[in-house]
Amino acid sequence: MSSPMTPRQIAQSYWDAEMRRDTDAVLEHFHPDAVLETPNGVLRGRDEIRTFYAPMFEEYPTLAVRIVRDITNGDWAMLEYDAVLTRADGKVAPLQGCNVVNFRDEMFYYLRGYFDPSAL
């Protein structure tokens, strides 16, 4: 029997899927009833959450993410990251942020992303 994944391991798996630009794999990290809250609004459920990732992957076909630090308290975690997105035209957009997440069944049940949307 394998040990449960840590929040950092779940987040790394999620960002690995994002870096592959694999929308379906990204969505597998979200509970079916998950809530995603970003500076641009709140999305509920995988179908709505898909509307955040699909256009982002098209506009920014390349992503590199590094987890800077994480703090876990029970089923909550804070994950600080550094990222670099590259647009289809080659323009690079560095991005720093933090995700505050609640987990259920080793999936994101609630994810609030803190980042500066003007950086994009």
C-alpha positions in Angstrom: 0.0 0.0 0.0 1.4 3.4 -1.0 1.5 6.4 1.3 -0.8 9.3 0.5 0.7 12.0 -1.6 1.8 15.2 0.2 0.3 18.5 -0.9 3.7 19.4 -2.5 3.7 16.2 -4.5 0.1 16.8 -5.7 1.1 20.4 -6.6 4.2 19.2 -8.5 2.1 16.6 -10.4 -0.4 19.4 -11.2 2.3 21.7 -12.5 3.9 18.9 -14.4 0.6 18.5 -16.2 0.4 22.2 -16.8 4.0 22.3 -18.2 2.9 19.5 -20.6 -0.1 21.8 -21.5 -2.3 18.7 -20.9 -5.7 20.2 -19.9 -7.3 16.8 -19.1 -4.4 15.9 -16.8 -4.6 19.3 -15.1 -8.3 18.8 -14.5 -7.7 15.4 -12.9 -6.0 17.2 -10.1 -9.3 19.0 -9.3 -12.1 17.4 -7.3 -15.3 17.3 -9.5 -16.9 19.9 -7.3 -13.7 22.0 -7.0 -13.6 25.8 -6.8 -10.9 27.8 -8.6 -10.6 31.4 -7.5 -8.2 33.7 -9.4 -7.9 37.5 -9.7 -10.2 37.2 -12.7 -13.1 35.4 -10.9 -14.4 32.2 -9.4 -15.0 29.0 -11.4 -16.9 26.0 -10.0 -16.5 22.4 -11.2 -14.2 20.9 -13.8 -16.2 22.2 -16.8 -15.9 25.8 -15.7 -12.3 25.3 -14.6 -11.4 24.1 -18.1 -12.4 27.5 -19.4 -9.5 29.0 -17.5 -6.8 26.6 -18.7 -7.7 26.0 -22.3 -7.2 29.5 -23.6 -4.1 30.0 -21.3 -2.5 27.0 -22.9 -3.2 28.3 -26.4 -1.9 31.8 -25.7 1.1 30.5 -23.7 2.2 27.2 -25.2 5.3 27.0 -22.9 5.5 27.1 -19.1 8.2 26.4 -16.6 7.3 26.4 -12.8 9.4 26.0 -9.7 7.9 25.5 -6.3 9.7 28.0 -4.0 8.2 26.9 -0.7 5.2 25.2 0.8 3.5 25.2 4.1 0.9 22.5 5.0 -1.6 22.5 7.9 -3.9 19.5 7.7 -5.8 19.5 4.5 -4.7 23.1 3.6 -1.5 24.2 2.0 0.2 27.3 0.7 2.5 26.8 -2.3 4.6 29.7 -3.5 6.0 29.5 -7.0 8.1 31.1 -9.7 7.0 30.6 -13.3 7.9 31.7 -16.7 5.2 31.6 -19.5 6.2 32.0 -23.1 3.6 33.3 -25.6 3.2 31.9 -29.0 4.9 35.0 -30.4 7.9 34.3 -28.2 7.3 37.0 -25.6 8.3 35.9 -22.1 6.1 36.6 -19.1 7.7 35.9 -15.7 5.2 35.3 -13.0 5.4 34.8 -9.2 2.5 33.8 -7.1 1.0 31.7 -4.4 -1.7 29.1 -4.4 -3.7 28.4 -1.3 -5.3 25.0 -1.6 -7.7 22.7 0.3 -7.4 19.0 -0.6 -9.9 16.1 -0.7 -9.0 12.7 -1.9 -5.6 13.9 -3.0 -7.2 16.5 -5.3 -7.7 20.2 -5.1 -11.1 21.0 -3.6 -10.5 24.7 -3.4 -7.6 26.6 -5.0 -7.1 30.3 -4.7 -4.4 31.6 -6.9 -2.7 34.8 -6.0 -0.7 36.4 -8.9 -0.6 39.7 -10.8 -2.7 39.3 -13.9 -1.0 42.4 -15.4 2.2 40.3 -15.7 0.4 38.3 -18.4 
